[in-house]
Amino acid sequence: MSVIARPVRTWMRRLAKVATVVVVLFLALSLVGARVAVAGSRAALRTPPGSIGSTWSDVTFPSRGDAVALSGWLFTAVHPSGRSVILVHGWQGDREDVDFVPLARDLLARGYAVLMFDLRGSGTSAGTTQTFAHDEPRDVLGAHDFLLARGWSPALMTIIGNSMGAATVLEAAPELDDVGALVADSSFADLSSSMQGGLTRFTHLPGVLAVPAIELARLFDVQPDLRPVDVVRSLPHRAFLFIHARGDRLLPVADAQTLRAASTDPGTRLLVIDGADHLDTYTHDPATYLRTLLAFVDGQIATR
């Protein structure tokens, strides 16, 4: 028996070593995946600001609370209306995010001042990581404070966020009670399931294998249990405009429907555009996007 058992024990030890190596390698790859996920975009800016608006300035301001230095462009309209808008970009984006350049032009033409800026860890702003709407609300609050210090009325202010930026706006909403209108374009309702779906899409791994990377992201100040839907539910007297592409393959339109259902304010609206992928909203149908956005803003500002 002992002669037979000895090879068995040897093979078991070998299997244990192999299993240990596989687990360590998997965790190492998960850590790398988490680090890549939280890295912001440092790509060079592509659009000369003068091609967006004729009157603009480079601006810097601190985030609220932790004073991260944030950079951006502030545009003023040729025929100002007194209204302003802050554009908040998404994951792996910057101030030029997806549709922000043409959207800024459209809003400037309608008299809005437009602040386009880079969140922490992105563009030319300070910081080393993105935290999927955990720390970024401080950046939005810093942008809000900056415009107030420049004399813009918060009651005439609109804040529009894209994707992670939309979730950031929702997370900051409890401290934006003075702001006229809040708009969330393609937000997630809860982060954990969205991270799992996103990692599955980009790595083609089964969702369960994404869990270690999601948990390891906590090392970079990401909070996977973040739930913007709970923030919306906690603000029954705050109206939101939710926008989503019907064919969004990263964050399903069900997220927007969940967020809409969580809001009990009669002014809340949901616009679903027949776009084919994530953030294919303004780009897919700018006329409907703008018509809905401007009507919502008019309605909210009229109540303040």
C-alpha positions in Angstrom: 0.0 0.0 0.0 2.8 2.4 0.9 4.5 1.8 -2.5 1.3 2.8 -4.3 0.5 5.7 -1.9 3.9 7.3 -2.4 3.3 8.2 -6.2 -0.2 9.4 -5.3 1.2 11.7 -2.7 3.8 12.9 -5.1 1.2 13.7 -7.8 -1.0 15.5 -5.2 1.9 17.7 -4.2 2.6 18.5 -7.8 -1.0 19.3 -8.5 -1.1 21.5 -5.4 2.0 23.4 -6.6 0.4 23.9 -10.1 -2.8 25.0 -8.5 -1.0 27.5 -6.3 0.9 28.9 -9.3 -2.4 29.2 -11.3 -4.1 31.0 -8.4 -1.2 33.4 -7.9 -1.0 34.1 -11.6 -4.7 34.7 -11.9 -4.7 37.1 -8.9 -1.7 38.9 -10.4 -3.5 39.3 -13.7 -6.6 40.4 -11.9 -4.5 43.1 -10.1 -3.1 44.2 -13.5 -6.6 44.3 -14.9 -7.8 46.4 -12.0 -4.9 48.8 -12.4 -5.6 49.2 -16.2 -9.3 49.7 -15.5 -8.7 52.7 -13.1 -6.1 54.3 -15.4 -7.4 57.5 -16.9 -6.8 58.7 -20.4 -3.7 60.9 -20.9 -4.1 61.2 -24.7 -3.3 64.5 -26.2 -6.2 66.8 -26.7 -7.3 66.8 -30.4 -9.5 69.8 -30.8 -8.3 73.4 -30.7 -10.6 75.2 -28.3 -10.9 78.1 -30.7 -12.8 75.7 -33.0 -15.4 75.2 -30.4 -16.1 78.8 -29.4 -14.6 82.2 -30.1 -14.3 83.3 -26.5 -12.6 80.8 -24.1 -9.9 80.5 -21.5 -7.8 77.8 -20.0 -8.8 77.3 -16.4 -7.7 75.4 -13.3 -9.5 74.9 -10.1 -9.4 72.5 -7.1 -11.8 69.7 -6.4 -13.9 70.2 -3.3 -12.5 68.6 -0.2 -9.2 67.1 -1.4 -8.0 70.0 -3.6 -7.0 67.9 -6.6 -5.9 70.4 -9.4 -8.3 70.1 -12.3 -7.9 71.6 -15.7 -10.3 72.6 -18.4 -11.7 75.1 -20.9 -14.4 77.7 -20.0 -16.3 79.1 -23.0 -18.6 82.1 -22.9 -21.4 82.6 -25.5 -21.4 85.5 -28.0 -24.9 86.3 -26.8 -25.0 85.1 -23.2 -28.2 84.0 -21.6 -26.9 83.8 -18.1 -27.1 80.0 -18.2 -24.2 77.7 -17.8 -23.4 74.0 -18.3 -20.8 71.7 -16.9 -19.9 68.7 -19.0 -18.6 65.6 -17.0 -16.8 63.0 -19.1 -16.8 59.2 -18.7 -14.3 56.4 -18.1 -11.1 56.6 -20.2 -12.3 60.0 -21.4 -11.4 63.6 -21.1 -13.0 67.0 -21.7 -13.5 66.1 -25.4 -15.5 63.0 -24.5 -17.4 61.3 -27.3 -19.9 64.0 -28.2 -18.9 66.9 -26.0 -17.3 69.0 -28.7 -20.4 69.3 -31.0 -22.7 69.5 -27.9 -20.6 72.4 -26.5 -21.0 74.2 -29.9 -24.7 73.7 -29.8 -25.1 75.0 -26.3 -22.8 78.0 -26.9 -25.0 78.9 -29.9 -28.0 78.9 -27.5 -26.3 81.3 -25.0 -24.9 78.9 -22.5 -21.5 79.3 -21.0 -19.8 75.8 -21.2 -17.2 74.4 -18.8 -15.4 71.3 -20.3 -12.8 69.8 -17.9 -10.8 66.7 -17.1 -11.7 64.6 -14.1 -8.9 63.5 -11.8 -6.4 61.1 -13.4 -7.4 62.1 -16.9 -6.4 64.7 -19.5 -4.2 67.3 -18.0 -5.7 67.2 -14.5 -3.8 65.9 -11.5 -4.3 62.5 -9.9 -3.3 59.0 -10.9 -6.5 57.0 -11.0 -10.2 57.0 -11.8 -12.5 55.6 -9.1 -15.7 55.0 -11.0 -17.7 57.8 -9.3 -16.4 57.4 -5.8 -13.9 60.3 -5.6 -15.0 62.1 -8.8 -18.1 63.8 -7.2 -15.5 66.1 -5.5 -14.4 67.2 -9.0 -17.9 68.0 -10.0 -18.4 70.0 -6.8 -15.2 71.8 -7.5 -16.4 72.7 -11.0 -19.7 73.9 -9.5 -17.8 76.0 -6.9 -15.6 77.5 -9.6 -18.5 78.7 -11.7 -20.2 80.2 -8.6 -17.0 82.1 -7.8 -17.0 83.4 -11.4 -20.5 84.8 -10.9 -22.8 82.2 -12.6 -26.1 81.5 -10.8 -26.5 77.9 -9.7 -30.2 78.1 -10.4 -29.3 78.7 -14.1 -26.7 75.9 -14.1 -27.0 72.5 -15.8 -24.6 69.6 -15.2 -24.5 66.8 -17.8 -22.5 63.6 -17.3 -21.6 60.8 -19.7 -21.4 57.2 -18.4 -19.1 57.2 -15.4 -19.5 61.0 -15.4 -23.3 60.5 -15.3 -22.9 58.3 -12.3 -20.6 60.9 -10.8 -23.3 63.6 -11.2 -25.9 61.3 -9.5 -23.5 60.6 -6.6 -22.9 64.4 -6.2 -26.6 65.2 -6.5 -27.2 65.5 -2.7 -24.8 68.4 -2.6 -26.1 70.0 -5.8 -29.5 71.1 -4.5 -29.0 74.6 -5.8 -28.3 73.5 -9.4 -31.0 74.1 -11.9 -30.9 70.8 -13.9 -29.0 67.4 -13.6 -28.6 65.2 -16.6 -27.3 61.6 -16.6 -26.5 60.2 -20.1 -25.8 56.4 -20.1 -25.2 55.9 -16.3 -25.0 52.7 -14.5 -27.5 51.9 -11.7 -25.1 50.0 -9.6 -21.3 49.6 -10.1 -20.6 46.0 -9.3 -22.8 44.4 -12.0 -21.7 47.1 -14.5 -18.0 46.4 -13.8 -18.6 42.7 -14.2 -20.4 43.2 -17.5 -17.8 45.6 -18.7 -14.8 43.4 -17.9 -16.6 40.4 -19.5 -17.1 42.5 -22.6 -13.5 43.7 -22.9 -11.8 40.4 -21.7 -14.3 37.8 -23.0 -14.0 36.0 -19.7 -17.0 34.6 -17.9 -18.5 37.1 -15.4 -17.4 35.2 -12.3 -13.8 35.5 -13.3 -14.1 39.3 -13.2 -15.0 39.3 -9.5 -11.3 39.2 -8.2 -10.4 42.2 -10.4 -13.4 44.1 -9.2 -12.5 43.4 -5.6 -8.9 44.3 -6.1 -10.0 47.6 -7.6 -10.7 48.6 -4.0 -6.9 49.0 -3.6 -7.3 52.0 -6.0 -10.2 53.6 -4.0 -12.9 52.1 -6.2 -16.0 51.1 -4.3 -17.8 48.2 -6.2 -20.8 48.5 -4.0 -21.5 52.1 -5.3 -25.2 52.4 -6.2 -26.3 55.6 -7.8 -29.8 54.2 -7.9 -29.9 54.5 -4.1 -28.9 58.2 -4.3 -31.7 58.9 -6.8 -34.2 57.1 -4.5 -33.0 59.2 -1.6 -33.9 62.5 -3.4 -37.7 62.3 -4.0 -37.9 66.1 -4.7 -35.0 66.2 -7.2 -35.8 65.8 -10.9 -33.4 64.1 -13.3 -33.1 63.7 -17.0 -31.9 60.2 -17.9 -30.7 59.5 -21.4 -29.7 56.1 -22.8 -29.1 54.4 -26.1 -31.5 51.5 -26.7 -28.7 49.4 -28.2 -26.1 50.1 -25.5 -24.0 46.9 -25.2 -21.9 48.1 -22.2 -24.6 49.4 -19.9 -28.0 48.1 -20.9 -31.0 50.4 -21.2 -32.4 48.6 -18.2 -30.0 50.6 -16.0 -31.7 53.9 -17.2 -35.1 52.3 -16.6 -34.1 51.3 -13.1 -32.8 54.8 -12.4 -36.0 56.4 -13.8 -38.2 54.1 -11.6 -36.2 55.1 -8.5 -37.1 58.8 -9.0 -40.5 59.9 -7.7 -40.2 63.5 -8.7 -42.8 64.3 -11.4 -40.3 66.3 -13.4 -38.0 63.4 -14.0 -37.7 62.3 -17.6 -36.3 59.3 -19.5 -35.2 59.6 -23.1 -34.3 56.4 -24.9 -32.6 57.0 -28.3 -32.2 54.3 -30.9 -28.4 54.3 -30.7 -26.5 51.1 -31.4 -23.9 51.2 -28.6 -22.8 52.9 -25.4 -23.2 56.7 -25.5 -24.7 56.6 -29.0 -27.2 59.2 -27.9 -26.5 62.8 -29.0 -24.4 61.5 -31.9 -27.2 59.2 -33.1 -30.0 61.8 -32.9 -28.8 65.3 -32.0 -32.1 66.9 -32.7 -34.1 64.8 -30.3 -31.4 64.9 -27.7 -31.3 68.7 -27.8 -35.0 69.2 -27.9 -35.5 67.0 -24.9 -32.5 68.4 -23.0 -33.5 72.1 -23.5 -37.2 71.4 -22.6 -36.1 69.7 -19.4 -33.7 72.5 -18.5 -36.4 75.1 -19.2 -38.8 73.3 -17.0 -36.4 72.9 -14.1 -35.1 76.5 -14.2 -38.7 77.8 -14.3 -39.4 76.1 -10.9 -36.4 77.8 -9.2 
